[in-house]
Amino acid sequence: MDIQLMASIPFLLGGFFFFLAATVGLLRFPDFFCRLHATGKGDTLAVLLSLIGLSIYEGFSFTSLKIIFIAVFMFLAQPTSTHAISRAALRCGLEPWTKESGERR
Amino acid sequence: MSNFFLYLGMGLFTLVLFCLYRGVFGPGVLNRIAGICAIGTKTLVILLLMGFIYNRVEMFIDISMVYALLNFIGTITVAKYLEIRGEV
């Protein structure tokens, strides 16, 4: 077991943990906005951690530079798409869930 | 070495199946879009792990990059369409 894999395993396991948390939030939260809150933030951090771990495992090369480029792109694109879809939902007239309204959508 | 990546990919595939529940049965169009977007980000990481398992990272990295771009553009397009149409 070499040193690069040892250094990349905590990042990959952390990324998997945040993917798991985002999926649980996507399944269990009561509202569309709550679900988007879970996946938007959880998936961003999870992709960032996973790609950093994989680029550490790859070493210093052009491929790891491309992996870092994908990480930077996802770090910009994921909050943008989350914001766009939640704004579309709000403009379409989807009411946010409150404790009084009760029903789960 | 490559066994760890294999088990990690299997775990991510299980999470993709759980997200697919939200994508298929989610009430309304918007929940389905949220599920599909979550599946797309997980698929990006799974593709990179496949590249490390098969020792062909320099090929799979381009597929992963295109997948990230397509996921982003698809979500933005559907959001813009729903916003212009004005109803869910």
N, CA and C atoms of all chains as a GROMACS GRO file, in nm:
protein
  579
    1MET      N    1   0.086  -0.120   0.000
    1MET     CA    2   0.000   0.000   0.000
    1MET      C    3   0.089   0.125   0.000
    2ASP      N    4   0.080   0.201  -0.104
    2ASP     CA    5   0.172   0.315  -0.116
    2ASP      C    6   0.114   0.439  -0.048
    3ILE      N    7   0.195   0.543  -0.045
    3ILE     CA    8   0.161   0.660   0.036
    3ILE      C    9   0.050   0.743  -0.030
    4GLN      N   10   0.041   0.736  -0.164
    4GLN     CA   11  -0.060   0.818  -0.232
    4GLN      C   12  -0.201   0.765  -0.204
    5LEU      N   13  -0.215   0.630  -0.203
    5LEU     CA   14  -0.346   0.573  -0.172
    5LEU      C   15  -0.385   0.603  -0.028
    6MET      N   16  -0.286   0.594   0.064
    6MET     CA   17  -0.314   0.627   0.205
    6MET      C   18  -0.359   0.772   0.220
    7ALA      N   19  -0.301   0.862   0.139
    7ALA     CA   20  -0.340   1.002   0.150
    7ALA      C   21  -0.474   1.029   0.085
    8SER      N   22  -0.513   0.947  -0.015
    8SER     CA   23  -0.636   0.976  -0.086
    8SER      C   24  -0.758   0.908  -0.023
    9ILE      N   25  -0.736   0.804   0.060
    9ILE     CA   26  -0.850   0.732   0.118
    9ILE      C   27  -0.938   0.821   0.208
   10PRO      N   28  -0.882   0.909   0.296
   10PRO     CA   29  -0.973   0.994   0.376
   10PRO      C   30  -1.059   1.086   0.293
   11PHE      N   31  -1.002   1.141   0.185
   11PHE     CA   32  -1.082   1.229   0.098
   11PHE      C   33  -1.195   1.151   0.032
   12LEU      N   34  -1.164   1.029  -0.016
   12LEU     CA   35  -1.268   0.951  -0.085
   12LEU      C   36  -1.377   0.907   0.012
   13LEU      N   37  -1.337   0.867   0.134
   13LEU     CA   38  -1.439   0.827   0.230
   13LEU      C   39  -1.523   0.945   0.276
   14GLY      N   40  -1.460   1.063   0.289
   14GLY     CA   41  -1.538   1.183   0.322
   14GLY      C   42  -1.635   1.219   0.212
   15GLY      N   43  -1.591   1.205   0.087
   15GLY     CA   44  -1.681   1.230  -0.025
   15GLY      C   45  -1.798   1.133  -0.026
   16PHE      N   46  -1.770   1.005   0.004
   16PHE     CA   47  -1.879   0.907   0.008
   16PHE      C   48  -1.976   0.938   0.121
   17PHE      N   49  -1.924   0.985   0.236
   17PHE     CA   50  -2.012   1.020   0.348
   17PHE      C   51  -2.105   1.134   0.310
   18PHE      N   52  -2.050   1.236   0.238
   18PHE     CA   53  -2.137   1.348   0.203
   18PHE      C   54  -2.237   1.310   0.093
   19PHE      N   55  -2.196   1.217   0.003
   19PHE     CA   56  -2.293   1.165  -0.093
   19PHE      C   57  -2.407   1.093  -0.020
   20LEU      N   58  -2.370   1.014   0.081
   20LEU     CA   59  -2.472   0.942   0.159
   20LEU      C   60  -2.566   1.039   0.229
   21ALA      N   61  -2.510   1.146   0.288
   21ALA     CA   62  -2.594   1.243   0.359
   21ALA      C   63  -2.687   1.315   0.262
   22ALA      N   64  -2.635   1.348   0.142
   22ALA     CA   65  -2.718   1.416   0.043
   22ALA      C   66  -2.831   1.326  -0.004
   23THR      N   67  -2.802   1.194  -0.020
   23THR     CA   68  -2.907   1.103  -0.066
   23THR      C   69  -3.014   1.084   0.041
   24VAL      N   70  -2.972   1.074   0.167
   24VAL     CA   71  -3.071   1.061   0.275
   24VAL      C   72  -3.158   1.186   0.281
   25GLY      N   73  -3.096   1.304   0.262
   25GLY     CA   74  -3.174   1.426   0.260
   25GLY      C   75  -3.270   1.432   0.143
   26LEU      N   76  -3.224   1.384   0.027
   26LEU     CA   77  -3.311   1.383  -0.092
   26LEU      C   78  -3.430   1.291  -0.073
   27LEU      N   79  -3.411   1.182   0.001
   27LEU     CA   80  -3.521   1.089   0.019
   27LEU      C   81  -3.615   1.130   0.132
   28ARG      N   82  -3.563   1.191   0.238
   28ARG     CA   83  -3.640   1.204   0.361
   28ARG      C   84  -3.700   1.341   0.385
   29PHE      N   85  -3.647   1.447   0.320
   29PHE     CA   86  -3.697   1.580   0.353
   29PHE      C   87  -3.837   1.602   0.298
   30PRO      N   88  -3.916   1.689   0.362
   30PRO     CA   89  -4.058   1.695   0.329
   30PRO      C   90  -4.093   1.777   0.206
   31ASP      N   91  -4.001   1.859   0.156
   31ASP     CA   92  -4.039   1.958   0.057
   31ASP      C   93  -3.936   1.961  -0.055
   32PHE      N   94  -3.974   2.020  -0.168
   32PHE     CA   95  -3.880   2.031  -0.278
   32PHE      C   96  -3.762   2.121  -0.243
   33PHE      N   97  -3.789   2.231  -0.175
   33PHE     CA   98  -3.679   2.324  -0.143
   33PHE      C   99  -3.584   2.263  -0.041
   34CYS      N  100  -3.638   2.186   0.055
   34CYS     CA  101  -3.551   2.119   0.152
   34CYS      C  102  -3.464   2.015   0.083
   35ARG      N  103  -3.524   1.941  -0.012
   35ARG     CA  104  -3.446   1.839  -0.084
   35ARG      C  105  -3.336   1.904  -0.166
   36LEU      N  106  -3.366   2.017  -0.228
   36LEU     CA  107  -3.265   2.088  -0.307
   36LEU      C  108  -3.156   2.143  -0.217
   37HIS      N  109  -3.193   2.185  -0.098
   37HIS     CA  110  -3.094   2.231   0.000
   37HIS      C  111  -2.997   2.120   0.036
   38ALA      N  112  -3.050   1.997   0.052
   38ALA     CA  113  -2.962   1.885   0.087
   38ALA      C  114  -2.870   1.850  -0.029
   39THR      N  115  -2.927   1.832  -0.148
   39THR     CA  116  -2.843   1.785  -0.259
   39THR      C  117  -2.750   1.894  -0.311
   40GLY      N  118  -2.795   2.018  -0.311
   40GLY     CA  119  -2.712   2.124  -0.365
   40GLY      C  120  -2.581   2.142  -0.290
   41LYS      N  121  -2.590   2.141  -0.155
   41LYS     CA  122  -2.468   2.161  -0.078
   41LYS      C  123  -2.391   2.033  -0.058
   42GLY      N  124  -2.465   1.923  -0.029
   42GLY     CA  125  -2.395   1.798  -0.003
   42GLY      C  126  -2.321   1.745  -0.124
   43ASP      N  127  -2.384   1.748  -0.241
   43ASP     CA  128  -2.319   1.695  -0.360
   43ASP      C  129  -2.200   1.781  -0.403
   44THR      N  130  -2.209   1.912  -0.382
   44THR     CA  131  -2.096   1.998  -0.418
   44THR      C  132  -1.971   1.961  -0.340
   45LEU      N  133  -1.989   1.951  -0.207
   45LEU     CA  134  -1.873   1.917  -0.123
   45LEU      C  135  -1.826   1.775  -0.149
   46ALA      N  136  -1.920   1.683  -0.177
   46ALA     CA  137  -1.881   1.544  -0.199
   46ALA      C  138  -1.801   1.529  -0.327
   47VAL      N  139  -1.845   1.597  -0.435
   47VAL     CA  140  -1.771   1.590  -0.561
   47VAL      C  141  -1.634   1.652  -0.544
   48LEU      N  142  -1.628   1.764  -0.472
   48LEU     CA  143  -1.498   1.830  -0.450
   48LEU      C  144  -1.402   1.737  -0.376
   49LEU      N  145  -1.450   1.674  -0.266
   49LEU     CA  146  -1.362   1.586  -0.188
   49LEU      C  147  -1.319   1.464  -0.269
   50SER      N  148  -1.415   1.404  -0.344
   50SER     CA  149  -1.381   1.284  -0.420
   50SER      C  150  -1.279   1.315  -0.528
   51LEU      N  151  -1.297   1.426  -0.599
   51LEU     CA  152  -1.204   1.456  -0.708
   51LEU      C  153  -1.067   1.496  -0.655
   52ILE      N  154  -1.061   1.562  -0.539
   52ILE     CA  155  -0.930   1.593  -0.480
   52ILE      C  156  -0.858   1.464  -0.440
   53GLY      N  157  -0.934   1.369  -0.382
   53GLY     CA  158  -0.873   1.241  -0.347
   53GLY      C  159  -0.822   1.166  -0.467
   54LEU      N  160  -0.902   1.164  -0.576
   54LEU     CA  161  -0.858   1.093  -0.697
   54LEU      C  162  -0.738   1.160  -0.761
   55SER      N  163  -0.731   1.293  -0.757
   55SER     CA  164  -0.615   1.361  -0.816
   55SER      C  165  -0.490   1.339  -0.731
   56ILE      N  166  -0.506   1.324  -0.599
   56ILE     CA  167  -0.390   1.290  -0.515
   56ILE      C  168  -0.341   1.150  -0.551
   57TYR      N  169  -0.437   1.056  -0.574
   57TYR     CA  170  -0.396   0.920  -0.609
   57TYR      C  171  -0.327   0.916  -0.744
   58GLU      N  172  -0.372   0.999  -0.838
   58GLU     CA  173  -0.313   0.999  -0.972
   58GLU      C  174  -0.170   1.052  -0.970
   59GLY      N  175  -0.142   1.149  -0.884
   59GLY     CA  176  -0.008   1.206  -0.882
   59GLY      C  177  -0.002   1.333  -0.964
   60PHE      N  178   0.119   1.380  -0.988
   60PHE     CA  179   0.135   1.507  -1.057
   60PHE      C  180   0.148   1.482  -1.206
   61SER      N  181   0.036   1.503  -1.281
   61SER     CA  182   0.040   1.482  -1.425
   61SER      C  183  -0.068   1.567  -1.489
   62PHE      N  184  -0.080   1.555  -1.621
   62PHE     CA  185  -0.182   1.632  -1.693
   62PHE      C  186  -0.322   1.583  -1.659
   63THR      N  187  -0.335   1.451  -1.634
   63THR     CA  188  -0.465   1.395  -1.598
   63THR      C  189  -0.515   1.450  -1.465
   64SER      N  190  -0.426   1.463  -1.369
   64SER     CA  191  -0.470   1.518  -1.240
   64SER      C  192  -0.505   1.666  -1.253
   65LEU      N  193  -0.439   1.735  -1.344
   65LEU     CA  194  -0.477   1.874  -1.371
   65LEU      C  195  -0.619   1.882  -1.428
   66LYS      N  196  -0.652   1.785  -1.516
   66LYS     CA  197  -0.789   1.780  -1.571
   66LYS      C  198  -0.890   1.751  -1.461
   67ILE      N  199  -0.853   1.661  -1.366
   67ILE     CA  200  -0.945   1.629  -1.255
   67ILE      C  201  -0.970   1.753  -1.171
   68ILE      N  202  -0.863   1.831  -1.146
   68ILE     CA  203  -0.880   1.955  -1.069
   68ILE      C  204  -0.968   2.053  -1.147
   69PHE      N  205  -0.955   2.053  -1.280
   69PHE     CA  206  -1.040   2.140  -1.361
   69PHE      C  207  -1.187   2.101  -1.348
   70ILE      N  208  -1.215   1.970  -1.349
   70ILE     CA  209  -1.354   1.924  -1.331
   70ILE      C  210  -1.405   1.966  -1.193
   71ALA      N  211  -1.317   1.957  -1.090
   71ALA     CA  212  -1.359   1.995  -0.955
   71ALA      C  213  -1.395   2.143  -0.948
   72VAL      N  214  -1.312   2.228  -1.011
   72VAL     CA  215  -1.341   2.372  -1.011
   72VAL      C  216  -1.470   2.399  -1.088
   73PHE      N  217  -1.488   2.330  -1.201
   73PHE     CA  218  -1.610   2.350  -1.279
   73PHE      C  219  -1.734   2.309  -1.201
   74MET      N  220  -1.728   2.193  -1.132
   74MET     CA  221  -1.844   2.150  -1.054
   74MET      C  222  -1.870   2.244  -0.938
   75PHE      N  223  -1.762   2.298  -0.881
   75PHE     CA  224  -1.778   2.392  -0.769
   75PHE      C  225  -1.850   2.518  -0.814
   76LEU      N  226  -1.837   2.555  -0.943
   76LEU     CA  227  -1.914   2.670  -0.994
   76LEU      C  228  -2.051   2.628  -1.045
   77ALA      N  229  -2.060   2.512  -1.110
   77ALA     CA  230  -2.182   2.476  -1.183
   77ALA      C  231  -2.292   2.425  -1.091
   78GLN      N  232  -2.255   2.353  -0.987
   78GLN     CA  233  -2.359   2.292  -0.903
   78GLN      C  234  -2.442   2.395  -0.827
   79PRO      N  235  -2.382   2.497  -0.761
   79PRO     CA  236  -2.467   2.600  -0.699
   79PRO      C  237  -2.546   2.680  -0.801
   80THR      N  238  -2.490   2.700  -0.922
   80THR     CA  239  -2.563   2.774  -1.023
   80THR      C  240  -2.688   2.701  -1.066
   81SER      N  241  -2.676   2.571  -1.092
   81SER     CA  242  -2.794   2.496  -1.135
   81SER      C  243  -2.895   2.484  -1.022
   82THR      N  244  -2.846   2.471  -0.898
   82THR     CA  245  -2.939   2.463  -0.784
   82THR      C  246  -3.017   2.593  -0.769
   83HIS      N  247  -2.946   2.706  -0.784
   83HIS     CA  248  -3.012   2.835  -0.775
   83HIS      C  249  -3.114   2.854  -0.888
   84ALA      N  250  -3.078   2.813  -1.009
   84ALA     CA  251  -3.168   2.830  -1.123
   84ALA      C  252  -3.295   2.748  -1.105
   85ILE      N  253  -3.280   2.623  -1.061
   85ILE     CA  254  -3.398   2.537  -1.052
   85ILE      C  255  -3.486   2.581  -0.935
   86SER      N  256  -3.425   2.630  -0.824
   86SER     CA  257  -3.509   2.673  -0.713
   86SER      C  258  -3.580   2.804  -0.747
   87ARG      N  259  -3.514   2.892  -0.824
   87ARG     CA  260  -3.581   3.016  -0.865
   87ARG      C  261  -3.696   2.986  -0.960
   88ALA      N  262  -3.676   2.887  -1.049
   88ALA     CA  263  -3.784   2.848  -1.139
   88ALA      C  264  -3.902   2.793  -1.060
   89ALA      N  265  -3.873   2.714  -0.955
   89ALA     CA  266  -3.982   2.659  -0.873
   89ALA      C  267  -4.057   2.770  -0.801
   90LEU      N  268  -3.983   2.870  -0.751
   90LEU     CA  269  -4.048   2.979  -0.678
   90LEU      C  270  -4.131   3.066  -0.773
   91ARG      N  271  -4.081   3.089  -0.895
   91ARG     CA  272  -4.158   3.169  -0.992
   91ARG      C  273  -4.278   3.092  -1.044
   92CYS      N  274  -4.270   2.959  -1.041
   92CYS     CA  275  -4.385   2.880  -1.085
   92CYS      C  276  -4.493   2.875  -0.979
   93GLY      N  277  -4.467   2.928  -0.860
   93GLY     CA  278  -4.570   2.933  -0.759
   93GLY      C  279  -4.572   2.816  -0.666
   94LEU      N  280  -4.459   2.748  -0.646
   94LEU     CA  281  -4.453   2.638  -0.551
   94LEU      C  282  -4.433   2.697  -0.412
   95GLU      N  283  -4.526   2.666  -0.322
   95GLU     CA  284  -4.518   2.722  -0.188
   95GLU      C  285  -4.417   2.644  -0.104
   96PRO      N  286  -4.330   2.714  -0.029
   96PRO     CA  287  -4.242   2.640   0.062
   96PRO      C  288  -4.320   2.575   0.174
   97TRP      N  289  -4.267   2.461   0.221
   97TRP     CA  290  -4.335   2.383   0.323
   97TRP      C  291  -4.318   2.450   0.459
   98THR      N  292  -4.428   2.461   0.532
   98THR     CA  293  -4.420   2.506   0.671
   98THR      C  294  -4.481   2.401   0.761
   99LYS      N  295  -4.465   2.421   0.891
   99LYS     CA  296  -4.515   2.319   0.984
   99LYS      C  297  -4.667   2.320   0.989
  100GLU      N  298  -4.728   2.438   0.960
  100GLU     CA  299  -4.873   2.446   0.967
  100GLU      C  300  -4.940   2.380   0.846
  101SER      N  301  -4.876   2.392   0.728
  101SER     CA  302  -4.941   2.341   0.607
  101SER      C  303  -4.948   2.189   0.609
  102GLY      N  304  -4.848   2.125   0.672
  102GLY     CA  305  -4.867   1.984   0.705
  102GLY      C  306  -4.830   1.884   0.600
  103GLU      N  307  -4.888   1.892   0.480
  103GLU     CA  308  -4.873   1.780   0.388
  103GLU      C  309  -4.732   1.775   0.330
  104ARG      N  310  -4.688   1.655   0.297
  104ARG     CA  311  -4.557   1.634   0.239
  104ARG      C  312  -4.572   1.621   0.088
  105ARG      N  313  -4.489   1.700   0.017
  105ARG     CA  314  -4.496   1.693  -0.128
  105ARG      C  315  -4.366   1.638  -0.185
  106MET      N  316  -0.558  -0.261  -0.397
  106MET     CA  317  -0.548  -0.123  -0.445
  106MET      C  318  -0.675  -0.086  -0.519
  107SER      N  319  -0.698  -0.160  -0.628
  107SER     CA  320  -0.815  -0.131  -0.710
  107SER      C  321  -0.944  -0.185  -0.648
  108ASN      N  322  -0.930  -0.272  -0.546
  108ASN     CA  323  -1.048  -0.324  -0.479
  108ASN      C  324  -1.122  -0.215  -0.403
  109PHE      N  325  -1.047  -0.123  -0.344
  109PHE     CA  326  -1.110  -0.013  -0.270
  109PHE      C  327  -1.195   0.072  -0.363
  110PHE      N  328  -1.143   0.099  -0.483
  110PHE     CA  329  -1.220   0.177  -0.580
  110PHE      C  330  -1.344   0.102  -0.624
  111LEU      N  331  -1.330  -0.031  -0.635
  111LEU     CA  332  -1.445  -0.114  -0.675
  111LEU      C  333  -1.556  -0.106  -0.571
  112TYR      N  334  -1.518  -0.121  -0.441
  112TYR     CA  335  -1.620  -0.116  -0.337
  112TYR      C  336  -1.683   0.023  -0.326
  113LEU      N  337  -1.600   0.126  -0.346
  113LEU     CA  338  -1.654   0.264  -0.343
  113LEU      C  339  -1.752   0.286  -0.457
  114GLY      N  340  -1.719   0.233  -0.575
  114GLY     CA  341  -1.812   0.245  -0.689
  114GLY      C  342  -1.941   0.171  -0.665
  115MET      N  343  -1.932   0.053  -0.600
  115MET     CA  344  -2.055  -0.021  -0.570
  115MET      C  345  -2.143   0.054  -0.472
  116GLY      N  346  -2.080   0.118  -0.372
  116GLY     CA  347  -2.157   0.199  -0.277
  116GLY      C  348  -2.224   0.317  -0.345
  117LEU      N  349  -2.150   0.382  -0.435
  117LEU     CA  350  -2.210   0.494  -0.507
  117LEU      C  351  -2.323   0.448  -0.597
  118PHE      N  352  -2.309   0.327  -0.655
  118PHE     CA  353  -2.417   0.273  -0.739
  118PHE      C  354  -2.543   0.248  -0.656
  119THR      N  355  -2.526   0.201  -0.532
  119THR     CA  356  -2.643   0.184  -0.444
  119THR      C  357  -2.710   0.318  -0.417
  120LEU      N  358  -2.629   0.423  -0.395
  120LEU     CA  359  -2.688   0.555  -0.373
  120LEU      C  360  -2.760   0.604  -0.498
  121VAL      N  361  -2.707   0.571  -0.617
  121VAL     CA  362  -2.775   0.610  -0.742
  121VAL      C  363  -2.912   0.544  -0.751
  122LEU      N  364  -2.920   0.417  -0.707
  122LEU     CA  365  -3.051   0.351  -0.710
  122LEU      C  366  -3.150   0.420  -0.616
  123PHE      N  367  -3.101   0.464  -0.497
  123PHE     CA  368  -3.192   0.535  -0.407
  123PHE      C  369  -3.235   0.669  -0.465
  124CYS      N  370  -3.142   0.736  -0.536
  124CYS     CA  371  -3.180   0.864  -0.599
  124CYS      C  372  -3.278   0.840  -0.714
  125LEU      N  373  -3.267   0.724  -0.778
  125LEU     CA  374  -3.358   0.694  -0.888
  125LEU      C  375  -3.501   0.679  -0.841
  126TYR      N  376  -3.518   0.641  -0.712
  126TYR     CA  377  -3.654   0.638  -0.657
  126TYR      C  378  -3.716   0.777  -0.662
  127ARG      N  379  -3.638   0.880  -0.624
  127ARG     CA  380  -3.689   1.017  -0.629
  127ARG      C  381  -3.709   1.060  -0.774
  128GLY      N  382  -3.625   1.009  -0.864
  128GLY     CA  383  -3.639   1.047  -1.004
  128GLY      C  384  -3.761   0.986  -1.070
  129VAL      N  385  -3.804   0.867  -1.025
  129VAL     CA  386  -3.917   0.800  -1.089
  129VAL      C  387  -4.047   0.837  -1.021
  130PHE      N  388  -4.053   0.824  -0.886
  130PHE     CA  389  -4.179   0.842  -0.815
  130PHE      C  390  -4.199   0.980  -0.756
  131GLY      N  391  -4.098   1.071  -0.776
  131GLY     CA  392  -4.107   1.201  -0.712
  131GLY      C  393  -4.230   1.277  -0.756
  132PRO      N  394  -4.302   1.339  -0.662
  132PRO     CA  395  -4.424   1.409  -0.703
  132PRO      C  396  -4.391   1.536  -0.781
  133GLY      N  397  -4.428   1.539  -0.906
  133GLY     CA  398  -4.407   1.659  -0.986
  133GLY      C  399  -4.278   1.655  -1.064
  134VAL      N  400  -4.265   1.751  -1.156
  134VAL     CA  401  -4.149   1.755  -1.244
  134VAL      C  402  -4.024   1.796  -1.168
  135LEU      N  403  -4.038   1.891  -1.073
  135LEU     CA  404  -3.921   1.951  -1.010
  135LEU      C  405  -3.846   1.851  -0.923
  136ASN      N  406  -3.918   1.764  -0.851
  136ASN     CA  407  -3.851   1.662  -0.772
  136ASN      C  408  -3.776   1.564  -0.861
  137ARG      N  409  -3.834   1.535  -0.978
  137ARG     CA  410  -3.765   1.446  -1.071
  137ARG      C  411  -3.635   1.509  -1.120
  138ILE      N  412  -3.640   1.641  -1.148
  138ILE     CA  413  -3.518   1.708  -1.193
  138ILE      C  414  -3.412   1.704  -1.084
  139ALA      N  415  -3.453   1.725  -0.958
  139ALA     CA  416  -3.356   1.721  -0.848
  139ALA      C  417  -3.292   1.583  -0.836
  140GLY      N  418  -3.373   1.478  -0.851
  140GLY     CA  419  -3.318   1.342  -0.845
  140GLY      C  420  -3.222   1.313  -0.957
  141ILE      N  421  -3.257   1.357  -1.080
  141ILE     CA  422  -3.171   1.329  -1.195
  141ILE      C  423  -3.040   1.407  -1.184
  142CYS      N  424  -3.046   1.528  -1.130
  142CYS     CA  425  -2.924   1.607  -1.113
  142CYS      C  426  -2.831   1.541  -1.012
  143ALA      N  427  -2.889   1.487  -0.904
  143ALA     CA  428  -2.807   1.417  -0.805
  143ALA      C  429  -2.744   1.292  -0.866
  144ILE      N  430  -2.820   1.221  -0.951
  144ILE     CA  431  -2.765   1.102  -1.018
  144ILE      C  432  -2.649   1.141  -1.109
  145GLY      N  433  -2.660   1.256  -1.177
  145GLY     CA  434  -2.554   1.299  -1.268
  145GLY      C  435  -2.423   1.326  -1.197
  146THR      N  436  -2.429   1.390  -1.080
  146THR     CA  437  -2.304   1.416  -1.009
  146THR      C  438  -2.241   1.288  -0.957
  147LYS      N  439  -2.326   1.191  -0.916
  147LYS     CA  440  -2.269   1.064  -0.870
  147LYS      C  441  -2.208   0.987  -0.986
  148THR      N  442  -2.271   0.996  -1.105
  148THR     CA  443  -2.218   0.925  -1.222
  148THR      C  444  -2.081   0.976  -1.262
  149LEU      N  445  -2.059   1.106  -1.243
  149LEU     CA  446  -1.928   1.165  -1.275
  149LEU      C  447  -1.816   1.099  -1.194
  150VAL      N  448  -1.841   1.081  -1.064
  150VAL     CA  449  -1.740   1.018  -0.980
  150VAL      C  450  -1.725   0.871  -1.014
  151ILE      N  451  -1.839   0.803  -1.046
  151ILE     CA  452  -1.833   0.661  -1.080
  151ILE      C  453  -1.751   0.641  -1.208
  152LEU      N  454  -1.766   0.731  -1.305
  152LEU     CA  455  -1.688   0.719  -1.430
  152LEU      C  456  -1.539   0.732  -1.402
  153LEU      N  457  -1.500   0.825  -1.314
  153LEU     CA  458  -1.358   0.838  -1.281
  153LEU      C  459  -1.306   0.713  -1.210
  154LEU      N  460  -1.390   0.656  -1.120
  154LEU     CA  461  -1.348   0.534  -1.051
  154LEU      C  462  -1.333   0.418  -1.149
  155MET      N  463  -1.424   0.411  -1.250
  155MET     CA  464  -1.410   0.309  -1.355
  155MET      C  465  -1.279   0.326  -1.430
  156GLY      N  466  -1.240   0.451  -1.456
  156GLY     CA  467  -1.113   0.476  -1.523
  156GLY      C  468  -0.995   0.426  -1.440
  157PHE      N  469  -1.001   0.445  -1.306
  157PHE     CA  470  -0.891   0.397  -1.223
  157PHE      C  471  -0.891   0.246  -1.212
  158ILE      N  472  -1.011   0.182  -1.217
  158ILE     CA  473  -1.016   0.037  -1.209
  158ILE      C  474  -0.958  -0.026  -1.335
  159TYR      N  475  -0.994   0.031  -1.452
  159TYR     CA  476  -0.948  -0.027  -1.580
  159TYR      C  477  -0.811   0.025  -1.623
  160ASN      N  478  -0.748   0.115  -1.543
  160ASN     CA  479  -0.619   0.175  -1.578
  160ASN      C  480  -0.624   0.255  -1.707
  161ARG      N  481  -0.739   0.316  -1.737
  161ARG     CA  482  -0.753   0.399  -1.857
  161ARG      C  483  -0.808   0.536  -1.817
  162VAL      N  484  -0.741   0.604  -1.723
  162VAL     CA  485  -0.797   0.728  -1.670
  162VAL      C  486  -0.802   0.835  -1.777
  163GLU      N  487  -0.699   0.841  -1.863
  163GLU     CA  488  -0.692   0.951  -1.960
  163GLU      C  489  -0.804   0.944  -2.063
  164MET      N  490  -0.867   0.826  -2.078
  164MET     CA  491  -0.984   0.818  -2.165
  164MET      C  492  -1.112   0.854  -2.089
  165PHE      N  493  -1.125   0.799  -1.966
  165PHE     CA  494  -1.249   0.819  -1.891
  165PHE      C  495  -1.262   0.962  -1.840
  166ILE      N  496  -1.150   1.033  -1.827
  166ILE     CA  497  -1.159   1.170  -1.775
  166ILE      C  498  -1.232   1.261  -1.872
  167ASP      N  499  -1.216   1.236  -2.003
  167ASP     CA  500  -1.286   1.319  -2.101
  167ASP      C  501  -1.436   1.291  -2.099
  168ILE      N  502  -1.471   1.162  -2.083
  168ILE     CA  503  -1.614   1.126  -2.073
  168ILE      C  504  -1.675   1.192  -1.950
  169SER      N  505  -1.599   1.190  -1.841
  169SER     CA  506  -1.649   1.250  -1.716
  169SER      C  507  -1.668   1.401  -1.731
  170MET      N  508  -1.574   1.465  -1.801
  170MET     CA  509  -1.585   1.610  -1.822
  170MET      C  510  -1.708   1.646  -1.905
  171VAL      N  511  -1.731   1.568  -2.013
  171VAL     CA  512  -1.848   1.590  -2.097
  171VAL      C  513  -1.976   1.565  -2.018
  172TYR      N  514  -1.973   1.465  -1.928
  172TYR     CA  515  -2.091   1.436  -1.848
  172TYR      C  516  -2.124   1.549  -1.754
  173ALA      N  517  -2.019   1.611  -1.695
  173ALA     CA  518  -2.042   1.726  -1.606
  173ALA      C  519  -2.104   1.841  -1.683
  174LEU      N  520  -2.051   1.869  -1.803
  174LEU     CA  521  -2.106   1.979  -1.883
  174LEU      C  522  -2.250   1.952  -1.922
  175LEU      N  523  -2.280   1.826  -1.965
  175LEU     CA  524  -2.416   1.796  -2.009
  175LEU      C  525  -2.515   1.803  -1.895
  176ASN      N  526  -2.473   1.759  -1.776
  176ASN     CA  527  -2.560   1.764  -1.659
  176ASN      C  528  -2.595   1.910  -1.625
  177PHE      N  529  -2.494   1.995  -1.627
  177PHE     CA  530  -2.515   2.137  -1.596
  177PHE      C  531  -2.606   2.202  -1.699
  178ILE      N  532  -2.579   2.178  -1.828
  178ILE     CA  533  -2.657   2.244  -1.933
  178ILE      C  534  -2.801   2.193  -1.933
  179GLY      N  535  -2.820   2.063  -1.908
  179GLY     CA  536  -2.955   2.008  -1.904
  179GLY      C  537  -3.038   2.068  -1.793
  180THR      N  538  -2.977   2.079  -1.674
  180THR     CA  539  -3.052   2.136  -1.562
  180THR      C  540  -3.087   2.282  -1.586
  181ILE      N  541  -2.989   2.359  -1.640
  181ILE     CA  542  -3.015   2.500  -1.668
  181ILE      C  543  -3.125   2.515  -1.773
  182THR      N  544  -3.124   2.427  -1.874
  182THR     CA  545  -3.224   2.436  -1.980
  182THR      C  546  -3.364   2.409  -1.927
  183VAL      N  547  -3.378   2.303  -1.847
  183VAL     CA  548  -3.511   2.270  -1.794
  183VAL      C  549  -3.560   2.380  -1.700
  184ALA      N  550  -3.467   2.438  -1.620
  184ALA     CA  551  -3.507   2.545  -1.530
  184ALA      C  552  -3.554   2.667  -1.608
  185LYS      N  553  -3.482   2.701  -1.716
  185LYS     CA  554  -3.521   2.816  -1.797
  185LYS      C  555  -3.656   2.792  -1.865
  186TYR      N  556  -3.676   2.669  -1.912
  186TYR     CA  557  -3.804   2.636  -1.977
  186TYR      C  558  -3.921   2.648  -1.880
  187LEU      N  559  -3.902   2.595  -1.759
  187LEU     CA  560  -4.010   2.603  -1.661
  187LEU      C  561  -4.037   2.747  -1.620
  188GLU      N  562  -3.930   2.828  -1.612
  188GLU     CA  563  -3.948   2.967  -1.569
  188GLU      C  564  -4.022   3.047  -1.675
  189ILE      N  565  -3.994   3.018  -1.804
  189ILE     CA  566  -4.063   3.090  -1.910
  189ILE      C  567  -4.209   3.046  -1.918
  190ARG      N  568  -4.232   2.915  -1.903
  190ARG     CA  569  -4.369   2.865  -1.914
  190ARG      C  570  -4.455   2.912  -1.797
  191GLY      N  571  -4.395   2.928  -1.679
  191GLY     CA  572  -4.465   2.990  -1.568
  191GLY      C  573  -4.551   2.900  -1.485
  192GLU      N  574  -4.555   2.769  -1.514
  192GLU     CA  575  -4.630   2.677  -1.429
  192GLU      C  576  -4.555   2.545  -1.424
  193VAL      N  577  -4.579   2.471  -1.318
  193VAL     CA  578  -4.507   2.344  -1.303
  193VAL      C  579  -4.572   2.238  -1.389
   0.00000   0.00000   0.00000
